[in-house]
Amino acid sequence: MKYFFIIFAEFMILVNTGAKDFKFHPNLPLGEYRVNIIAAQQCNVNSTLQFNFSLFKTSRTTIELRGNISFFKAFDDSLMFSCTLAVKDKIGSWQNNAYVYNAPQAYSSLKKLFGAEFPILFKSFGLNDTKNKSVSPGIYITKGYVISNYPSNTNFPKQMFYGTYKFKIKYLEKNGDQAGCFSFTVEIKRPWETE
């Protein structure tokens, strides 16, 4: 009984001295996350939808997407949307198709996926959210769209496994031919992790 009192007293001293500074940071493999975007690449230069993006770090925590989108045909629901994620494993190689998302209508699917962020994305490229679910052919330029806020304000999953991923977004014709493609390499990190 006397040892119990000593152990209890030490425990109380330990808890009382560090209770104000104690922050619980679990090291679980999945959970809420923040996105650190590493790179943006174009997959195919000879396509009817071309995405020429570059990343600019405007502050320590803010990354902007700049560049242009060239549509040589209308971007609408006649196209199919496909997104595949490759995950980087412990030895540095990419494991393809870790996550796969396919949707039959590109415009509607993109609007649903981006949620409340969709009009902001379109406005940054000088576009308006149209009622006829179509973007006419042309070149659309953005001087800066902040992408470091993801996944807030979107319908992206709110919890994910932590790690490095390569998002490959493809737009396909109904016959399966590729109309456009681009990819992002991102790190999915815990909210409290810095660099």
Phi, psi and chi 1 to 4 in degrees:
 res  aa     phi    psi   chi1   chi2   chi3   chi4
   1 MET       -  -37.1 -172.8   68.2  173.2      -
   2 LYS   -68.1  -30.8   61.9 -177.4  176.3 -178.5
   3 TYR   -70.4  -34.9  -66.0  113.7      -      -
   4 PHE   -60.3  -42.5  173.7   75.1      -      -
   5 PHE   -64.6  -40.9  178.0   71.2      -      -
   6 ILE   -65.7  -45.6  -66.7  170.6      -      -
   7 ILE   -64.1  -41.4  -67.2  171.6      -      -
   8 PHE   -64.5  -41.5 -178.2   71.9      -      -
   9 ALA   -64.3  -42.7      -      -      -      -
  10 GLU   -63.5  -40.3  -73.2  178.5   -0.9      -
  11 PHE   -62.3  -43.9  175.5   74.0      -      -
  12 MET   -65.4  -39.1  -69.2  -54.8  -67.8      -
  13 ILE   -65.2  -43.3  -69.1  168.9      -      -
  14 LEU   -62.7  -45.3  178.9   67.4      -      -
  15 VAL   -67.7  -43.2  168.3      -      -      -
  16 ASN   -68.8  -31.8  -74.2  -23.7      -      -
  17 THR   -77.1  -30.3   58.0      -      -      -
  18 GLY  -113.7    8.4      -      -      -      -
  19 ALA   -67.3  -33.2      -      -      -      -
  20 LYS   -73.2  -34.0  -64.9  171.4 -169.4  156.3
  21 ASP   -94.3   -3.3  -60.2  -28.8      -      -
  22 PHE   -77.4  123.6 -179.2   73.2      -      -
  23 LYS  -125.6  126.4  -68.2  179.2 -176.5  167.5
  24 PHE   -84.8  116.1 -177.8   64.0      -      -
  25 HIS  -122.6   91.5  -63.7  -58.1      -      -
  26 PRO   -68.1  148.4   25.3  -32.4      -      -
  27 ASN  -104.7   51.6 -162.1   16.4      -      -
  28 LEU   -79.8  157.3  -61.4  173.4      -      -
  29 PRO   -76.4  -14.7   26.1  -32.5      -      -
  30 LEU  -145.8  161.4   87.4  147.8      -      -
  31 GLY   160.5 -164.0      -      -      -      -
  32 GLU   -63.3  152.0  -67.5 -176.9    3.5      -
  33 TYR  -146.3  168.4   60.7   95.3      -      -
  34 ARG  -126.8  156.6   69.1  177.5 -172.7   80.9
  35 VAL  -108.8  129.4  176.4      -      -      -
  36 ASN  -114.1  109.7 -177.7   27.6      -      -
  37 ILE   -86.3  126.3  -61.1  165.7      -      -
  38 ILE   -97.6  -43.6  -60.8  170.1      -      -
  39 ALA  -153.5  156.3      -      -      -      -
  40 ALA  -128.8  129.1      -      -      -      -
  41 GLN  -130.6  149.8  -59.9  101.6    9.3      -
  42 GLN   -95.8  133.3 -175.6  176.0    4.1      -
  43 CYS   -81.6  -46.8  -54.0      -      -      -
  44 ASN  -135.5  123.5 -169.9   -2.9      -      -
  45 VAL   -83.4  -25.2 -111.1      -      -      -
  46 ASN  -100.8   63.0  -60.4  -37.3      -      -
  47 SER  -129.6  167.6   56.6      -      -      -
  48 THR   -78.7  -19.4   55.2      -      -      -
  49 LEU  -119.8  113.6  -53.8  176.0      -      -
  50 GLN  -114.2  134.4  -64.8  179.0    0.7      -
  51 PHE  -119.1  111.8  -57.1   90.0      -      -
  52 ASN  -112.9   90.8  -55.8  -53.0      -      -
  53 PHE  -111.2  151.6  -64.3  137.4      -      -
  54 SER  -141.5  157.4   56.3      -      -      -
  55 LEU  -107.7  138.6  -59.3  172.7      -      -
  56 PHE  -127.9  126.2  -75.8   86.0      -      -
  57 LYS   -91.3  108.2 -165.3  165.0 -170.4  170.0
  58 THR   -89.4  -22.2   55.9      -      -      -
  59 SER  -151.4 -176.1   73.7      -      -      -
  60 ARG   -61.7  -31.6 -171.6  172.9  164.2  -93.9
  61 THR  -117.0    0.8   57.7      -      -      -
  62 THR  -116.3  127.9  -54.1      -      -      -
  63 ILE  -122.8  132.3  -62.3  173.7      -      -
  64 GLU  -109.6  143.8  -76.4 -173.5   -6.8      -
  65 LEU   -95.8  125.7 -179.5   72.9      -      -
  66 ARG  -128.9  158.2  -64.0 -177.6 -175.0  172.6
  67 GLY   135.6 -152.2      -      -      -      -
  68 ASN  -145.3  163.0   66.6   50.0      -      -
  69 ILE  -121.8  127.6  -60.6  173.0      -      -
  70 SER  -111.4  114.3  -58.7      -      -      -
  71 PHE  -103.9  115.1  -68.8  154.7      -      -
  72 PHE   -94.3   -1.7  -63.6  107.6      -      -
  73 LYS  -146.4  165.1   69.6  170.7  -83.0  179.0
  74 ALA   -65.7  139.0      -      -      -      -
  75 PHE   -96.0  110.8  175.9   73.4      -      -
  76 ASP  -151.3 -165.9   54.5   15.4      -      -
  77 ASP   -79.1    0.2  -80.9  -16.8      -      -
  78 SER   -76.5  -14.6   68.5      -      -      -
  79 LEU   -92.0  158.0  -62.7  170.6      -      -
  80 MET  -104.9  150.7  -65.6 -173.1  -62.6      -
  81 PHE  -111.6  132.3  175.9   78.7      -      -
  82 SER  -138.3  130.1  174.3      -      -      -
  83 CYS  -130.5  125.2  178.7      -      -      -
  84 THR  -123.3  143.6   57.3      -      -      -
  85 LEU  -116.6  129.1  -86.4   71.9      -      -
  86 ALA  -104.9  137.6      -      -      -      -
  87 VAL  -107.9  141.3   63.8      -      -      -
  88 LYS   -85.7  123.6 -164.7  173.7 -161.7  178.0
  89 ASP   -87.0 -176.2   61.5   16.5      -      -
  90 LYS   -66.0  -24.3  -69.3 -176.7  179.1 -176.1
  91 ILE   -98.3    6.4   59.7  170.0      -      -
  92 GLY    94.1    3.4      -      -      -      -
  93 SER   -96.6  157.1   61.1      -      -      -
  94 TRP   -90.6  130.0  -67.9  101.9      -      -
  95 GLN  -100.7  106.2  -59.6  -61.5  -41.4      -
  96 ASN   -70.0  156.3  -67.8  -33.5      -      -
  97 ASN    58.6   40.2  -60.7  -30.0      -      -
  98 ALA   -66.2  -39.8      -      -      -      -
  99 TYR  -133.5  142.5  -63.2  101.1      -      -
 100 VAL  -135.6  132.1  176.5      -      -      -
 101 TYR  -132.7  119.8  176.9   74.1      -      -
 102 ASN  -122.6  140.5  -67.3  -43.2      -      -
 103 ALA  -142.0  142.8      -      -      -      -
 104 PRO   -75.9  -23.9   25.1  -31.3      -      -
 105 GLN  -119.9  110.8  -61.0  172.0  -35.1      -
 106 ALA   -64.4  -50.9      -      -      -      -
 107 TYR   -64.1  -50.4 -174.1   95.7      -      -
 108 SER   -64.4  -38.3  -61.3      -      -      -
 109 SER   -66.9  -41.5  -60.2      -      -      -
 110 LEU   -64.4  -41.1 -166.8   65.4      -      -
 111 LYS   -64.3  -41.8 -174.9  174.1 -178.1  175.5
 112 LYS   -67.4  -40.8 -176.8  178.8  177.8 -176.6
 113 LEU   -67.0  -41.3 -166.9   61.5      -      -
 114 PHE   -81.4  -20.3  -85.2   83.6      -      -
 115 GLY    58.7 -129.0      -      -      -      -
 116 ALA   -68.9  -15.5      -      -      -      -
 117 GLU   -81.4  -15.6 -168.3   70.2   19.6      -
 118 PHE   -58.5  -50.1 -172.7   74.5      -      -
 119 PRO   -62.8  -32.6  -16.7   25.0      -      -
 120 ILE   -67.4  -42.8  -60.4  166.8      -      -
 121 LEU   -61.1  -47.8  171.5   67.9      -      -
 122 PHE   -64.1  -41.7  -99.3   44.1      -      -
 123 LYS   -62.9  -35.0 -170.7  174.7 -178.6 -179.8
 124 SER   -65.6  -24.8   74.3      -      -      -
 125 PHE   -96.2    8.1  -78.5   95.1      -      -
 126 GLY    76.3   25.0      -      -      -      -
 127 LEU  -111.4  159.7  -65.4  165.7      -      -
 128 ASN  -115.5  146.2  -67.2  -39.2      -      -
 129 ASP   -67.5  114.4 -175.9   13.7      -      -
 130 THR   -92.4  153.5   60.1      -      -      -
 131 LYS   -76.0  -30.2  -61.3  -88.2 -171.6 -109.0
 132 ASN   -86.1    8.6   57.7   -1.5      -      -
 133 LYS    54.1   51.2  -61.0 -179.4 -179.5  178.7
 134 SER  -152.3  144.5  177.0      -      -      -
 135 VAL  -117.6  123.9  177.4      -      -      -
 136 SER   -71.6  158.8   59.0      -      -      -
 137 PRO   -59.5  145.1  -23.5   32.6      -      -
 138 GLY   160.3 -178.3      -      -      -      -
 139 ILE  -112.2  124.5  -62.5  173.2      -      -
 140 TYR  -118.4  123.9  -57.4   98.7      -      -
 141 ILE  -112.4  138.9  -59.4  168.7      -      -
 142 THR  -117.5  139.2 -178.2      -      -      -
 143 LYS   -94.5   -5.2  -63.8 -158.9  179.3  -14.2
 144 GLY   161.1  119.4      -      -      -      -
 145 TYR  -127.0  118.7  170.5   66.2      -      -
 146 VAL   -73.0  117.4  177.8      -      -      -
 147 ILE  -112.0    6.1   55.8  175.4      -      -
 148 SER   -82.9   -0.4   49.8      -      -      -
 149 ASN   -89.0   -6.1  -62.8  -14.1      -      -
 150 TYR   -64.4  145.6  -72.5   98.9      -      -
 151 PRO   -96.9    6.9   36.5  -36.0      -      -
 152 SER   -60.9  148.6   63.9      -      -      -
 153 ASN    70.0   13.2 -146.9   19.1      -      -
 154 THR  -129.0  177.0   64.7      -      -      -
 155 ASN  -102.2   22.5  -67.4  -34.0      -      -
 156 PHE   -67.2  157.8  -68.4  161.8      -      -
 157 PRO   -57.1  139.6  -20.2   28.8      -      -
 158 LYS   -85.5  -14.7  -58.3  -58.5  179.8 -154.3
 159 GLN  -132.6  140.9  -68.0 -171.1  -13.8      -
 160 MET  -150.2  161.9 -114.2  179.6  112.2      -
 161 PHE   -72.3  138.9  -75.6   96.6      -      -
 162 TYR   -76.7  148.0  -57.7  116.9      -      -
 163 GLY   151.3 -168.8      -      -      -      -
 164 THR  -106.1  129.9  -56.0      -      -      -
 165 TYR  -126.8  153.0  -68.4   90.7      -      -
 166 LYS  -117.3  110.9 -172.1 -178.8  -71.9 -174.8
 167 PHE   -85.3  124.0  -75.6   77.0      -      -
 168 LYS  -117.4  113.6 -173.4  172.4 -174.5  179.0
 169 ILE  -104.7  125.1  -65.9  104.4      -      -
 170 LYS  -124.9  142.1  -66.7 -172.6  -76.0 -174.2
 171 TYR  -112.2  125.9  -64.0  101.8      -      -
 172 LEU  -118.5  146.9  -53.5  168.1      -      -
 173 GLU   -73.1  166.5  -58.6  -76.6   -9.0      -
 174 LYS   -62.8  -27.1  -66.7  -67.1 -178.7 -168.5
 175 ASN   -84.5   -1.1   62.6    4.1      -      -
 176 GLY   100.9   -7.8      -      -      -      -
 177 ASP   -70.0  144.1  -68.4  -19.1      -      -
 178 GLN   -80.3  126.1 -174.5  171.1  -63.2      -
 179 ALA   -95.4  -28.1      -      -      -      -
 180 GLY  -170.1  156.6      -      -      -      -
 181 CYS  -158.9  142.1  175.7      -      -      -
 182 PHE  -154.9  164.5   64.6   95.9      -      -
 183 SER  -141.9  153.1   67.8      -      -      -
 184 PHE  -123.2  139.6  -73.4  104.6      -      -
 185 THR  -106.0  122.9  -55.3      -      -      -
 186 VAL  -132.3  155.7  -58.8      -      -      -
 187 GLU  -108.3  127.8  -70.9  177.5  -33.3      -
 188 ILE   -96.2  113.6  -55.9  -66.1      -      -
 189 LYS  -120.0  161.2  -65.9 -174.3  163.5 -164.6
 190 ARG   -66.9  147.8  -67.5  168.5 -178.1   84.8
 191 PRO   -58.6  -28.9  -23.1   31.2      -      -
 192 TRP   -91.8   -6.9   56.6   84.5      -      -
 193 GLU   -75.7  135.4  -71.1 -179.9  -24.6      -
 194 THR   -91.5 -108.7   51.6      -      -      -
 195 GLU   -84.6      -  -65.8  -63.8  -42.0      -
